[in-house]
Amino acid sequence: MLGDVIDYWDDGRPGADLADAVLTMARELEADGLFRDPDIEPLTTGEIRVLRWVHLHGASAPSAIAAGTRMQRSNLSTTLRRLEALGFVRREHVDGTRVLVHHTARADDRLDRVRADLEDRLSSVLAGIPAADLATTTRVLRDVLAAMERDTAA
């Protein structure tokens, strides 16, 4: 059983338990194919990460996107070319030397559909869990991610 991965160790390491749970959940979501909606073109997790980052932070330099997504610049460059070809981002040349990457309305629509697909996939799984527990779990995960970001920046 999937939940057994957490109980297996029982060694008083809650951080490791949390990481195991998050990684197991991510693998399970990817195992069936990331999305069930047949109209969503397959995107890699890296492409989705870049789309989300640009959506959250607005027009950004490739160096900022690479740092924020923890991608190598060469991988980011390949990812941006593909996203641009799909119409999800556009590059703007500023002052002849700088490049800013913008997300498009098509990217906004795609991210909305991705979130709707994930909600649909998890709705039956989460149905028996009280809303307050889900809200607490989400808040704790946000806090953990924020702390990880601060730790990485230091």
Summary of the structure (lengths in Angstrom):
residues: 154
radius of gyration: 18.0
end to end distance: 38.0
largest distance: 57.6
contacts: 363
relative contact order: 0.10
helix: 67%
strand: 8%
